[in-house]
Amino acid sequence: MLTNLKKLREDASISQKALADAIGVSQQSVNKYENHNIEPDIETLIRIADFFETSVDYLIGHTSVRRRIEEVHVFELNDHESKVMEQYRSLTSKQKDCVNVVMDSYSE
């Protein structure tokens, strides 16, 4: 079930014991989660997702989106606005910061 647990743990350079201590389970439990011998309860699953700042969906392999799922606000956008959003989303973090500074200067 926890398709990406071992990857997340190894990418963070965290031992099974350190993860176990952080989420309140035994090291043996973490080992069993990683080897698909047992599955955690939902509360533990949420603690793991919170620890790695990801989503339960990513942990279980339901999505390839590694970041935490953010709240989404629904807007009705016209074609031009949709294109602008697509372009914005393709920018690097630094480029987005620059665009945000420009937009903030117009709203002051």
C-alpha positions as CSV (number, residue, x, y, z in Angstrom):
1,M,0.0,0.0,0.0
2,L,2.7,2.5,0.9
3,T,4.3,2.6,-2.5
4,N,6.5,5.6,-1.9
5,L,7.3,5.4,1.8
6,K,10.8,4.0,1.4
7,K,11.6,6.4,-1.4
8,L,10.5,9.4,0.7
9,R,12.5,8.1,3.7
10,E,15.6,7.5,1.8
11,D,15.4,10.8,-0.1
12,A,15.2,12.5,3.3
13,S,18.1,10.4,4.6
14,I,16.1,9.3,7.6
15,S,16.4,5.9,9.3
16,Q,13.4,3.7,9.9
17,K,14.0,4.3,13.6
18,A,14.0,8.1,13.3
19,L,10.8,8.0,11.2
20,A,9.2,5.6,13.7
21,D,10.0,7.9,16.6
22,A,8.6,10.9,14.7
23,I,5.3,9.3,13.9
24,G,4.9,7.3,17.1
25,V,5.3,3.7,16.0
26,S,8.0,1.1,16.3
27,Q,10.9,0.7,13.9
28,Q,9.5,-2.8,13.1
29,S,6.2,-1.3,12.0
30,V,8.0,1.1,9.6
31,N,9.9,-1.9,8.2
32,K,6.7,-3.8,7.8
33,Y,5.0,-0.8,6.0
34,E,7.9,-0.6,3.6
35,N,7.9,-4.3,2.9
36,H,4.1,-4.4,2.5
37,N,3.7,-6.9,5.3
38,I,1.2,-4.6,7.2
39,E,-0.7,-1.4,6.5
40,P,-0.9,1.5,8.8
41,D,-4.1,2.8,10.2
42,I,-5.5,6.0,8.7
43,E,-4.2,8.2,11.6
44,T,-0.6,6.8,11.1
45,L,-0.9,7.3,7.3
46,I,-1.8,11.0,7.9
47,R,1.1,11.4,10.3
48,I,3.5,10.0,7.7
49,A,2.1,12.3,5.0
50,D,2.4,15.3,7.3
51,F,5.9,14.3,8.3
52,F,7.1,14.2,4.7
53,E,4.8,17.2,3.7
54,T,3.1,15.2,1.0
55,S,-0.3,13.7,0.5
56,V,-1.7,10.3,1.4
57,D,-2.5,9.9,-2.3
58,Y,1.3,10.2,-3.1
59,L,2.2,7.8,-0.3
60,I,-0.1,5.0,-1.6
61,G,0.9,5.6,-5.2
62,H,-2.5,7.1,-6.3
63,T,-0.7,10.2,-7.7
64,S,2.8,11.1,-8.9
65,V,2.4,14.6,-7.5
66,R,4.8,14.6,-4.5
67,R,3.8,17.9,-3.0
68,R,1.0,18.3,-0.5
69,I,-2.3,18.9,-2.1
70,E,-3.3,22.6,-1.6
71,E,-6.7,24.0,-1.2
72,V,-8.1,25.0,-4.6
73,H,-10.3,27.9,-5.3
74,V,-12.7,27.6,-8.2
75,F,-12.8,30.5,-10.6
76,E,-14.4,30.7,-14.0
77,L,-11.6,31.8,-16.3
78,N,-11.9,33.0,-19.9
79,D,-9.5,31.6,-22.5
80,H,-6.9,34.3,-22.0
81,E,-6.9,34.0,-18.2
82,S,-6.6,30.2,-18.5
83,K,-3.6,30.7,-20.8
84,V,-2.0,33.1,-18.4
85,M,-2.4,30.6,-15.5
86,E,-0.9,27.8,-17.6
87,Q,2.1,30.0,-18.4
88,Y,2.5,31.0,-14.8
89,R,2.4,27.4,-13.6
90,S,5.2,26.5,-16.0
91,L,7.5,29.2,-14.5
92,T,10.3,28.4,-12.1
93,S,9.9,29.4,-8.5
94,K,12.2,32.4,-9.0
95,Q,10.3,33.5,-12.1
96,K,7.0,33.3,-10.1
97,D,8.5,35.4,-7.4
98,C,9.4,38.1,-10.0
99,V,5.9,38.0,-11.5
100,N,4.4,38.3,-8.0
101,V,6.5,41.4,-7.2
102,V,5.2,43.1,-10.4
103,M,1.6,42.1,-9.6
104,D,1.9,43.3,-6.0
105,S,3.3,46.7,-7.2
106,Y,0.0,47.2,-9.2
107,S,-2.2,46.4,-6.3
108,E,-0.6,48.9,-3.9
